[in-house]
Amino acid sequence: MSISESIISALRSVYSHKMRSVLTMLGIIIGIGSVIMITSVGDGVRVTIFDALDNIDRRVIQIFQQSGGFEYRLTFDDADAILRLDGVEEITMITETWGFELTRRDGRVRRSSIAGLDGNYNVIERVNIQLGRFIDHMDVENHLHVAVITPQTAFEVFGFLNVIGETLELEYWGGTERFTVIGVLEGEIEQGAMEAGMAMGSPLTRGLAVIPLTTLTDILGNEDTIDFVGASVAPYADTVQMAQTITTLLDIRRGTEDYYFAMSMEAGFELIDTVFVAVTAFVAFVAGISLFVGGVGVMNIMLVTVKERTREIGIRKSLGATEGNIKAQFILEAVTLTLIGGSIGITLGFFLAGFAAEIISYGMGSEVNPVIAPTNVGIAFVVSTAIGLIFGVYPASKAAKLNPIEALRYE
């Protein structure tokens, strides 16, 4: 029997026992579908997160206090000392505080944070402005009451986008502060973003407004204390080594030990990537256990098939079929069964990936598109074929070793 005849025979066998074949392939379908869905959505989430972080310079170190009291908070002098280190090109200083409130047009109050930045914030993150301008050095030096807001805040408070020159009133425990809006950031308006408080994201988007750093320290009465410093590292310097140097410098200045933490964004990106790959691989492995179950199902049904076709095997052997011919026929049938199941599983995985991405997009508040990698599809087909080969060998060997005389007598 030629290969084409064997394939046709295998397809006829699958078609003639449709329900049994579907139940046999179920484990393969679920396993392949789950792996395709998990890897596709995992890659999609990873791409979305890295796209969101694309504005951040990877050669930046973020420095902040990780323990100790108020007396150990970072200061302007600390920032100047960091800037004087060999290998540090620029620095930016940031303070962020909660407890500020604004009243929306509908009368509802939103409570969130505001961020105080200096004129060097682009050291950490590229700032995209669609109207007006961003905070500059003159605003910081003159302690001006100016603010940059998101499009969402503009529409929720004023009802329109071009709010340059409008007055933004923010209330806090010490009274009410008024700011002149000088800029509107780029971004989309999302329903419910105000209620959620935009807890995630950068200082540019997660709070009510961005104002000059000195203005915020004046309001809070914190003198020259800041929450964290961003330092841009020169190309010739190692970011990890520089982070260690900065924490050592701060501990020496304060006479402390491990009170400060410096995070290399480059190392952080690598860590995020490693974690995503590891988690996706682990979950895919767990989902792939069902493939083993599916393989056992294939072997079981092939043993039943051998039993049912014992007389047919005896007739073929009496007509000159060799053990190799019989073994190849049954292995081919097992592979055909798993390949059909794998194909259905891949198709199912595409649909499940799209559905899961929609749910995750809603939860994350940003669009996630599943990434269907051709490599993963190719691996799925290879795995399907391998399952057919591995779990089809024993039934095929059993069929090939049947005694033709006893097989012909089998009822």
Residue pairs with C-beta under 8 A, 6 or more apart in sequence:
1 9
1 321
1 325
1 329
3 332
6 328
6 329
6 332
6 333
7 332
7 336
9 329
9 333
10 329
10 332
10 333
10 336
10 337
11 336
13 305
13 333
14 21
14 333
14 336
14 337
14 340
15 21
20 301
21 301
21 337
21 340
23 297
24 297
24 298
24 300
24 301
24 337
24 341
25 294
25 337
25 338
25 340
25 341
25 344
26 294
26 297
26 341
27 290
27 291
27 293
27 294
27 295
27 296
27 297
27 341
28 291
28 294
28 295
28 298
28 338
28 341
28 342
28 345
28 384
28 387
29 294
29 341
29 342
29 344
29 345
29 348
30 290
30 294
30 345
31 287
31 288
31 289
31 290
31 291
31 293
31 294
31 345
32 291
32 341
32 342
32 345
32 346
32 348
32 349
32 380
32 383
32 384
33 344
33 345
33 346
33 348
33 349
33 352
34 284
34 287
34 288
34 290
34 349
34 352
35 284
35 287
35 288
35 291
35 349
35 376
35 380
36 345
36 346
36 348
36 349
36 350
36 352
36 353
36 372
36 376
36 377
36 380
37 349
37 352
37 353
37 356
37 370
38 280
38 283
38 284
38 287
39 280
39 284
39 373
39 376
40 349
40 350
40 353
40 370
40 371
40 372
40 373
40 376
41 353
41 356
41 357
41 360
41 368
41 370
42 276
42 279
42 280
42 283
42 284
43 280
43 370
43 371
43 373
44 353
44 357
44 368
44 369
44 370
44 371
45 276
45 360
45 364
45 368
46 273
46 276
46 280
47 369
47 371
48 364
48 366
48 367
48 368
48 369
49 272
49 276
50 269
50 272
50 273
52 366
53 269
55 125
55 126
55 128
55 202
56 124
56 125
56 265
57 123
57 124
57 125
57 232
57 265
58 265
58 266
58 269
59 232
59 233
59 235
59 239
59 265
59 266
60 123
60 124
60 230
60 231
60 232
60 233
60 265
61 230
61 231
61 233
61 239
61 242
61 243
61 246
61 262
61 263
61 264
61 265
62 124
62 228
62 229
62 230
62 231
62 262
62 263
62 265
63 74
63 82
63 228
63 229
63 230
63 231
63 243
63 246
63 247
63 250
63 260
63 261
63 262
63 263
64 74
64 227
64 228
64 229
64 260
64 261
65 72
65 73
65 74
65 228
65 259
65 260
65 261
66 258
66 259
66 260
66 261
67 258
67 259
68 256
68 259
70 225
72 254
72 256
72 259
73 222
73 225
73 226
73 227
74 225
74 226
74 227
74 228
74 229
74 250
74 260
75 224
75 225
75 226
76 93
76 224
76 226
77 224
78 229
78 250
78 253
79 91
79 93
79 226
79 229
81 249
81 253
82 88
82 91
82 229
82 231
82 246
82 249
82 250
83 90
83 91
83 231
85 242
85 245
85 246
85 249
86 237
87 233
87 234
87 236
87 237
87 242
87 245
88 231
88 232
88 233
88 234
88 237
88 242
89 232
89 233
89 234
90 120
90 123
90 231
90 232
91 120
91 123
91 229
91 230
91 231
91 232
92 117
92 118
92 120
92 121
92 122
92 123
92 124
92 229
92 230
93 117
93 118
93 120
93 213
93 226
93 228
93 229
93 230
94 115
94 116
94 117
94 118
94 121
94 203
94 213
94 226
94 227
94 228
94 229
94 230
95 115
95 116
95 213
95 216
95 217
95 220
95 222
95 225
95 226
95 227
96 113
96 114
96 115
96 116
96 203
96 207
96 227
97 113
97 114
97 116
97 216
97 220
98 111
98 112
98 113
99 111
99 113
99 172
99 173
100 111
100 112
100 113
100 114
100 170
100 171
100 172
100 207
100 208
101 109
101 110
101 111
101 112
101 170
101 171
101 172
102 109
102 110
102 153
102 157
102 168
102 169
102 170
102 171
102 208
103 109
103 157
103 169
103 171
104 110
104 156
104 157
104 194
105 156
105 157
105 158
105 159
110 156
110 194
110 195
110 197
110 208
111 197
112 197
112 198
112 206
112 207
112 208
113 206
113 207
113 208
114 170
114 207
114 208
114 209
114 210
114 211
114 216
115 203
115 204
115 207
115 209
115 210
115 211
115 216
116 210
116 211
116 212
116 213
116 214
116 215
116 216
116 217
117 135
117 203
117 210
117 211
117 212
117 213
118 135
118 137
118 140
118 212
118 213
119 135
119 136
119 137
119 138
119 139
119 140
121 127
121 134
121 135
121 204
121 230
123 230
123 231
123 232
124 230
125 202
125 204
127 134
127 185
127 204
128 185
128 186
129 148
129 183
129 184
129 185
129 186
130 151
130 184
130 185
130 186
131 161
131 162
131 163
131 164
131 183
131 184
132 148
132 164
132 181
132 182
132 183
132 184
133 182
133 183
134 148
134 183
135 146
135 148
135 182
135 183
135 210
135 211
135 212
138 144
139 146
139 182
139 212
139 215
140 212
140 213
140 214
140 215
141 214
143 212
143 214
143 215
143 218
144 212
144 215
145 177
145 178
145 179
145 180
145 211
145 215
146 179
146 180
146 181
146 182
146 211
146 212
146 215
147 168
147 179
147 180
147 181
147 182
147 209
147 210
147 211
148 181
148 182
148 183
148 184
148 185
148 204
148 209
148 210
148 211
149 157
149 163
149 168
149 181
149 183
149 184
149 185
149 208
149 209
149 210
150 184
150 185
150 187
150 198
150 204
150 205
151 161
151 184
151 185
151 186
151 187
151 188
151 189
152 187
152 189
152 190
152 193
152 194
152 198
153 194
153 208
153 209
154 160
154 161
154 163
154 181
154 184
155 161
155 189
156 194
157 163
157 168
158 166
161 184
162 184
163 181
163 184
164 181
164 182
164 183
164 184
165 180
165 181
166 180
166 181
167 178
167 179
167 180
167 181
168 178
168 179
168 180
168 181
168 209
169 176
169 177
169 178
169 179
170 176
170 177
170 178
170 179
170 208
170 209
171 177
172 219
174 219
177 219
179 209
179 211
185 204
185 205
187 205
190 365
193 365
196 365
197 206
198 205
198 206
198 207
199 206
200 206
200 365
203 210
204 210
213 226
217 223
217 224
217 225
217 226
231 242
231 246
233 239
233 242
239 264
239 265
239 266
239 267
240 264
240 266
240 267
242 262
242 264
243 262
243 263
243 264
243 267
244 262
246 260
246 262
247 258
247 260
247 261
247 262
250 256
250 259
250 260
251 257
251 258
251 259
251 260
291 383
291 387
294 338
294 341
294 387
295 338
295 387
295 390
295 391
296 391
298 334
298 337
298 338
298 387
298 388
298 391
298 392
299 334
299 391
299 392
299 394
299 395
301 337
302 330
302 333
302 334
302 391
302 392
302 395
302 396
303 394
303 395
303 398
305 330
305 333
305 395
306 313
306 330
306 395
306 398
306 399
306 402
309 399
310 402
310 407
310 410
311 407
311 408
311 410
313 326
313 399
313 402
313 404
313 407
314 402
314 404
314 405
314 406
314 407
314 408
314 409
314 410
315 408
316 325
316 326
317 326
317 402
317 404
317 407
318 404
318 408
323 400
323 401
324 400
326 396
326 399
326 400
326 402
327 396
327 397
327 399
327 400
328 396
329 396
329 399
330 392
330 395
330 396
330 399
330 400
331 388
331 389
331 392
331 393
331 396
333 392
334 388
334 389
334 391
334 392
334 395
334 396
335 385
335 388
335 389
335 392
336 388
337 388
338 384
338 385
338 387
338 388
338 391
339 381
339 384
339 385
339 388
341 384
342 380
342 381
342 383
342 384
342 385
343 381
343 384
345 380
345 384
346 377
346 380
346 381
349 380
350 372
353 370
353 372
354 370
356 370
357 368
357 369
357 370
360 368
361 367
361 368
